[in-house]
Amino acid sequence: MSQPDIAHVAHVCQAMRRDIIEMVAAAGSGHPGGSLSSVEIVATLYASVMNHDPARPDMPERDRFVLSKGHAAPVLYAALAEHGYLPREELVTLRKLGSRLQGHPDMRKLPGVEVSTGSLGQGLALANGMALALRLDGNTAPTVFCLMGDGELQEGSVWEAAMAAAHYRLDNVVAIVDLNGLQIDGATCEVMDLGNVPEKFAAFGWTVMTCDGHSVAELQDALERAKAATEGPVVIVARTMKGRGISFMENLCDWHGKAPNADEAERALAELSDQGE
């Protein structure tokens, strides 16, 4: 896909943040913090990097996206609505009985969702499986992108998958780590210190890139380079802020899994309006 104007992607990011606040507030539950921290990552993927088509969500040559941190489903739903996979007015049905928009993504209900996720630590292994299947099918065009949270890296299964991806030289796998430093119980360094994440992946045989996870320009460059890599799996460690864009949510683990009430939602939406779209 051609690279979009940075200002356009910034506009999309603000629209997605509004959607996240509105849908989580309407649901009365959900995970705004980690959804907001990954807005630029997901927006850049869908706007300029991934090959995808809402009119043909199952086309064989499409790139795949695995939201390993499935609790951040609102950011995926916002991106899918932005690109025509579902009507925007459906977003406020998040977590409602009978809605296609479950609290975690459900591949059986919504076109554009590649795999049902939510049990942390499993997404990278799923991405590996997709990548290996594509290789066996001789389908070399697609890339499988997998977005993980940093707290998720405390799961041992992540590192088993990292070892496997390097062993099989899966150059069609790109992992992205949303490194915001917080998880549901507090700072990752206090709950279970991750150490140096880039060095860990490098030790497992991955090509490692780092970037500002809120810079569309840096993300676009890193993701395009990662997609073009041919020497094995690539990980992009994106430095982010939990709750990014809403002043009273930023860098606070309290907003990991708490919905804003009506007054808080109004205040958040007013902030986004003041920032411009």
C-alpha positions in Angstrom: 0.0 0.0 0.0 1.2 3.6 -0.6 2.3 5.5 2.5 -0.4 7.9 3.7 0.2 11.5 4.7 1.3 11.7 8.3 -1.3 14.3 9.1 -4.0 11.9 7.8 -2.8 9.1 10.0 -2.8 11.5 13.0 -6.4 12.4 12.2 -7.2 8.7 12.1 -5.5 8.2 15.5 -7.6 10.9 17.1 -10.8 9.4 15.6 -9.8 5.9 16.9 -9.2 7.4 20.4 -12.7 8.9 20.4 -14.1 5.6 19.3 -12.2 3.8 22.1 -13.5 6.1 24.8 -17.1 6.1 23.5 -17.3 2.3 23.1 -15.8 1.5 26.5 -17.9 4.1 28.2 -21.0 2.7 26.6 -20.1 -0.8 27.7 -19.3 0.2 31.2 -16.3 -2.1 31.1 -13.3 -2.8 29.0 -9.6 -1.9 28.7 -8.9 1.7 27.7 -5.3 2.0 28.9 -3.6 -0.5 26.6 -6.0 0.3 23.8 -4.9 3.9 23.8 -1.2 3.1 24.1 -1.3 1.1 20.9 -3.4 3.4 18.7 -0.5 4.6 16.5 0.8 1.1 16.1 -2.5 -0.3 14.9 -3.5 2.8 12.9 -0.2 2.7 11.0 -0.4 -1.0 10.3 -3.9 -0.7 8.8 -3.4 2.6 7.0 -0.2 2.1 5.2 1.7 -1.1 6.0 -0.6 -4.1 5.8 -2.1 -5.5 2.5 -5.8 -5.9 3.4 -9.2 -5.4 1.8 -12.4 -5.1 3.7 -14.3 -6.2 0.6 -12.2 -9.4 0.5 -11.3 -10.1 4.2 -10.3 -13.7 3.3 -8.1 -13.0 0.3 -5.1 -15.4 0.4 -2.5 -12.7 -0.3 -3.6 -10.5 2.7 -1.3 -9.7 5.6 -2.5 -11.1 8.9 -2.7 -9.2 12.2 -2.8 -11.0 15.6 -3.8 -9.0 18.6 -2.1 -11.1 21.2 -3.1 -8.7 23.9 -6.7 -9.4 23.2 -8.1 -7.3 26.0 -7.1 -4.3 23.9 -9.9 -5.3 21.5 -11.3 -1.7 21.3 -8.3 -0.5 19.4 -8.8 -3.3 16.8 -12.5 -2.6 16.5 -11.8 1.1 16.0 -9.3 0.3 13.2 -11.7 -2.2 11.5 -14.5 0.4 11.7 -12.2 3.1 10.2 -11.4 0.8 7.3 -14.9 -0.4 6.5 -15.0 -3.8 8.1 -18.0 -2.8 10.2 -20.2 0.2 10.5 -19.0 2.8 13.1 -22.4 2.9 14.8 -21.9 -0.8 15.8 -18.9 0.2 18.0 -21.2 1.2 20.9 -22.4 -2.4 21.1 -19.1 -3.5 22.6 -19.6 -6.2 25.2 -23.3 -6.1 24.8 -25.2 -9.4 24.7 -25.4 -10.7 21.2 -22.9 -8.2 19.8 -20.2 -9.2 17.4 -17.8 -7.0 19.4 -16.9 -9.3 22.3 -14.6 -8.2 25.1 -11.9 -10.1 23.3 -11.8 -10.6 19.5 -13.8 -13.5 18.1 -12.8 -14.7 14.7 -16.2 -16.5 14.3 -18.2 -13.3 14.6 -16.3 -10.5 12.9 -14.7 -10.3 9.4 -11.2 -9.0 9.7 -10.4 -10.8 13.0 -7.8 -13.4 12.1 -7.8 -15.3 15.4 -9.6 -15.3 18.7 -7.3 -14.0 21.4 -7.3 -13.1 25.0 -5.3 -15.7 26.9 -2.0 -13.8 27.2 1.2 -15.4 25.9 -0.4 -17.3 23.0 -0.5 -14.8 20.2 3.1 -15.2 19.0 2.8 -19.0 18.8 -0.4 -18.5 16.8 1.4 -16.1 14.5 4.2 -18.7 14.0 1.6 -21.3 13.1 0.1 -19.0 10.5 3.5 -18.2 9.1 4.5 -21.8 8.8 1.1 -22.7 7.1 1.7 -19.9 4.6 5.1 -21.3 3.9 3.8 -24.8 3.4 1.2 -23.5 1.0 3.8 -21.7 -1.0 2.1 -18.3 -0.2 5.1 -16.1 0.3 3.4 -12.7 -0.1 1.7 -12.2 3.4 3.4 -11.0 6.6 2.0 -12.0 10.0 2.1 -9.1 12.4 1.7 -9.9 16.1 1.1 -7.1 18.7 2.0 -8.0 22.3 1.9 -6.2 25.6 5.0 -5.9 27.7 3.4 -7.5 30.7 2.6 -10.4 28.5 6.3 -11.0 28.0 6.3 -12.5 31.6 4.6 -15.6 30.0 7.1 -18.3 29.3 5.2 -19.4 26.2 6.2 -16.1 24.5 9.9 -17.1 24.7 9.2 -20.7 23.5 7.5 -19.1 20.5 10.4 -16.6 20.1 12.8 -19.6 20.0 10.7 -21.4 17.4 10.4 -18.4 15.1 14.2 -18.0 15.1 14.8 -21.7 14.6 12.5 -21.9 11.6 13.7 -18.5 10.3 10.2 -17.1 10.0 11.0 -14.0 8.0 7.2 -13.5 7.5 6.7 -12.9 11.2 6.9 -9.4 12.7 6.3 -9.0 16.4 5.5 -5.6 17.9 5.9 -5.0 21.7 3.7 -2.2 23.2 6.3 -1.3 25.8 4.3 1.0 28.1 5.8 -0.2 31.4 2.5 -0.9 33.1 0.2 -3.9 33.6 -2.9 -4.5 35.6 -1.1 -4.8 39.0 1.4 -2.0 38.6 4.7 -1.3 36.9 6.2 -4.3 35.0 9.5 -3.7 36.7 7.9 -4.3 40.1 5.5 -7.1 39.2 8.1 -9.1 37.2 11.0 -7.2 35.8 11.5 -7.8 32.1 15.0 -6.5 32.0 16.3 -5.4 28.6 13.6 -6.5 26.2 15.5 -5.7 22.9 18.6 -7.6 24.2 16.4 -10.6 25.2 14.9 -10.9 21.7 18.3 -10.4 20.1 19.6 -13.3 22.3 16.9 -15.5 20.9 18.0 -14.8 17.3 15.6 -12.0 16.3 16.4 -8.9 14.4 15.4 -6.1 16.7 14.2 -2.5 16.0 13.1 0.1 18.5 11.0 3.2 18.0 8.7 5.8 19.5 5.4 3.9 19.5 3.5 7.2 19.2 5.4 8.5 16.2 3.7 7.5 13.0 6.8 8.3 11.0 9.0 6.1 13.1 6.5 3.3 13.1 5.9 3.4 9.4 9.6 3.2 8.7 10.2 0.4 11.2 7.2 -1.7 10.0 8.1 -1.3 6.3 11.7 -2.4 7.0 10.5 -5.3 9.1 8.1 -6.4 6.5 10.8 -6.4 3.8 13.3 -8.4 6.0 14.4 -11.8 4.7 16.8 -13.0 7.4 14.3 -14.3 10.0 11.8 -12.9 12.4 11.8 -9.2 13.4 10.6 -7.6 16.5 9.8 -3.9 16.9 10.0 -2.7 20.5 7.8 0.4 20.5 8.1 2.7 23.5 4.6 3.9 24.5 2.5 5.4 27.3 -0.5 3.6 28.8 -3.7 5.7 28.3 -1.9 8.0 25.8 -4.0 11.0 24.7 -6.2 11.4 27.8 -4.4 13.4 30.5 -6.0 11.7 33.5 -5.4 8.2 32.2 -1.8 8.6 31.0 0.8 6.4 32.7 -1.7 5.0 35.3 -2.3 1.3 35.7 -5.7 2.1 37.3 -7.0 2.5 33.7 -5.8 -0.9 32.5 -9.3 -2.4 32.9 -11.6 0.4 34.1 -14.2 2.2 32.0 -14.7 5.9 32.3 -18.0 7.0 33.8 -20.2 9.5 31.9 -18.5 12.6 33.3 -15.0 11.1 32.7 -15.9 10.1 29.1 -17.2 13.7 28.4 -14.0 15.1 29.8 -11.8 12.7 27.7 -13.7 13.5 24.6 -13.4 17.2 25.2 -9.6 16.8 25.6 -9.4 15.0 22.3 -11.5 17.8 20.6 -9.2 20.4 22.0 -6.2 18.5 20.6 -7.8 18.6 17.2 -8.5 15.8 14.8 
